[in-house]
Amino acid sequence: MRKELFLALGLLIVASTATAGSIYKCNTSEGVVFSQSPCAPDAVKLKSGKRKSARRSADGQNGASAGALDIQLFDEIGAQTAAVIVETIGQPAAKYTNDGTEHWLYPDAVKVSDDRRISPELLMQNGRHIQTTWIPEDVMTRSVQVARGLADWDQPDGTREKSFSVGDTVVMGKSKVQVVGKLGQPDAKRVFDGQEIWEYREVPFAATNPQTMTIYLTFNGDIVASSAGN
């Protein structure tokens, strides 16, 4: 069912600025899924949509910007890394991984195109941005709810100050209790392919080195199976 829910959610995110699209509601054992294609035998069409070409304003831009985040930043991302995107735009409200592609959802960034309010979704592969798609604001809101329900990622409340350095994060074979005792609680947790990943951000290289890294610990059950830095 988890795989089916990924597929259903994947269908939901395919809309772009050029597609209004129909919206369907499907009931699954994981909860309600909203999609732009029938995602289950009991799918109920909530509204019909027609394919439209994006209308441009007099200055050649797609509509007006109206959101908490700077819309222009999303048009300038290019092939930036995840770290650069988080630094310039901020953390997404939710994200999930499907078939090796991470989907980052930003409901607080809204612009108007063809009389529709739309929000950006960033597609990430191998730690870099590969594509930005724009989906209707109401669909984005539902997408965030569904993505959070997958429990693939916990949005961090912030990055706490670290009292340890990169050299202290060599914890292969340690249990979760031992890791917390040594490093404290992580800044974020997520689950991918059945493995739990803990993320420690802004870890200094050393007490005398101001540079920092993000450390990722992957668990096999209760034991650290691998660690990596970025």
FENRA-V817237 format. One record per residue. SS is DSSP state (2 for helix, 1 for strand, 0 for the rest). PHI is phi in whole degrees, 0 to 359 (999 if undefined). PSI is psi as a letter, one per 40 degrees, with the letter a starting at -180 (* if undefined). Layout:
SS/PHI/PSI
SS/PHI/PSI
This chain:
0/999/d
2/299/d
2/295/d
2/296/d
2/293/d
2/302/d
2/295/d
2/297/d
2/292/d
2/297/d
2/297/d
2/295/d
0/264/e
0/277/e
0/293/i
0/225/a
0/297/e
0/265/e
1/229/h
0/279/d
0/78/i
0/280/i
1/237/h
1/244/i
1/244/h
1/234/h
1/261/h
1/233/i
0/294/e
0/269/e
1/124/a
1/277/h
1/240/h
1/255/h
1/219/i
0/264/e
0/223/i
0/303/h
0/255/e
0/195/i
0/303/d
0/264/f
0/300/h
1/247/h
1/283/h
1/271/d
1/201/i
0/258/i
0/224/i
0/243/i
1/291/h
0/231/i
0/269/i
0/296/h
0/273/h
0/257/i
0/279/i
0/299/d
0/270/e
0/88/e
0/264/i
0/280/g
0/68/a
0/252/i
1/270/h
0/209/g
0/198/i
0/284/d
0/251/i
0/286/h
2/300/d
2/300/d
2/300/d
2/287/d
2/275/e
0/245/e
0/293/d
0/62/b
0/255/f
0/294/i
1/281/i
2/300/d
2/297/d
2/292/d
2/297/d
2/297/d
2/291/d
2/270/d
0/250/d
0/111/i
0/288/i
0/289/i
0/288/d
1/197/i
1/204/i
1/213/i
1/242/h
1/217/h
0/53/f
0/83/e
1/251/h
1/271/h
1/247/h
1/255/h
1/249/h
1/236/g
1/287/e
1/275/e
1/254/h
1/227/h
1/224/i
1/255/h
1/221/h
0/54/f
0/66/e
1/241/i
1/271/h
1/230/i
1/231/i
1/271/i
1/237/h
1/262/h
1/258/h
1/237/h
1/223/h
0/53/f
0/80/e
1/230/i
1/286/h
1/241/d
1/194/i
1/241/h
1/243/i
1/241/h
1/233/i
1/306/i
2/302/d
2/292/d
2/291/d
2/300/d
2/301/d
2/290/d
2/299/d
2/298/d
2/297/d
2/293/d
2/299/d
2/296/d
2/292/d
0/288/e
0/59/f
0/279/e
1/202/h
0/257/h
0/293/h
0/290/i
0/281/e
0/159/i
0/253/h
0/281/i
0/290/h
0/265/h
0/257/e
0/233/i
1/245/i
2/303/d
2/298/d
2/276/e
2/268/e
0/280/g
0/232/f
0/305/h
0/84/e
0/277/i
1/275/i
2/299/d
2/298/d
2/294/d
2/295/d
2/297/d
2/297/d
2/268/d
2/247/e
0/83/a
0/292/i
0/288/i
0/284/d
1/201/i
1/229/i
1/206/i
1/237/h
1/222/h
0/52/f
0/81/e
1/252/h
1/274/h
1/239/h
1/253/h
1/238/h
1/246/h
1/263/i
1/54/f
1/273/h
1/292/i
1/297/d
1/197/i
0/299/d
0/258/e
1/242/h
1/286/e
1/295/i
1/230/i
1/223/i
1/258/h
1/254/h
1/245/h
1/248/h
1/254/h
1/255/i
1/253/g
0/74/b
0/258/e
1/247/h
1/295/h
1/261/d
1/199/i
1/219/i
1/209/i
1/234/i
0/217/*
